[in-house]
Amino acid sequence: MHIQMKSLNDDTVKVSMVSTYSGKCNTMELPIRPMEFHRLVSHWKNTGEYVQDVFPMLDEDQREFLISGVTPDEWKECFPE
């Protein structure tokens, strides 16, 4: 898992990851402070805790993006109703 992060402002980061579904580099904005994001990603990688426990402030789609790089639109494509 390779996560690239860019700070957009004091409260938002722009994260880019390669999707495990499509192989494309996807980007998502997350409502989290840049320093907190760095700290939590490091903690998550080093402890193996569940993403929902480390990032409770993010919604389900945002947490799935951190796990797999898959966007909500890709999930709809992959698993149509």
C-alpha angles and dihedrals in degrees: 000000000000116000122190116195132191123186111234096179139325093295106031137061130191110221126195125195139160111254116239087211104049104012089233123132105247129190131207133177114229126198098233135108113259096237091047090050092053091048095048095045090052091048092047094050093046099045104033091224118160114277091233090057094049097040106032090149091066124078125241095266092049093049092048088052090056090051100045111005087239117141125215090254091054090050089054089050093047096044109028116187 
